[in-house]
């Protein structure tokens, strides 16, 4: 019944998924989505945004 899904890019620490959030990005959940079609949309967010976030962090940018 969710309308959105997405990804959270965060710093890592000694505890699983508890690092400070760098950014969050959303995508719609379509009525006819299957687990595979939704996963594909989520992976697209990862492929598009992880390199950009890493590049900005390497350049010293702190806000997204």
Order of alpha helices (4+ residues) and beta strands (2+ residues): beta-beta-alpha
